[in-house]
Amino acid sequence: MIAKTPKPPYYAVIFSSLRTENESDYHEIGALMVELAKKQQGFLGIESARNDLGVTVSYWSDLEAIKSWKNNTEHRLARERGRKEWYRSFKVRIAKVERDYGTEIN
């Protein structure tokens, strides 16, 4: 599903990853992180897709909201586990969205 975001500017956190073979709790923790992020002030939406390469983009109102999410204790613990167990390689990019456009199907 394509996230419904407000009029720019806002921020995108782009998480690209290559997985390990380990599936232990991965999907459950991922779903929990999405639910927790939705409760964070400044969270605007999320989009995710995975084949060999996984890409998750979360949208945030400002840099302070992103910092607050990064410092969330449960999110920090999930990141640590991800580094140790779930990801062979990953990259995080933070970008300011200055323009967006497209079509929507209702």
WOCOR-V424129 format. One record per helix or strand of 2 or more residues. SS is the DSSP state (helix for helix, strand for strand). FROM is the first residue (numbers start at 1). LEN is the number of residues. If there is no record, write none. Layout:
ss:SS from:FROM len:LEN
ss:SS from:FROM len:LEN
This chain:
ss:strand from:10 len:10
ss:helix from:26 len:14
ss:strand from:43 len:8
ss:strand from:53 len:8
ss:helix from:63 len:8
ss:helix from:73 len:14
ss:strand from:87 len:11
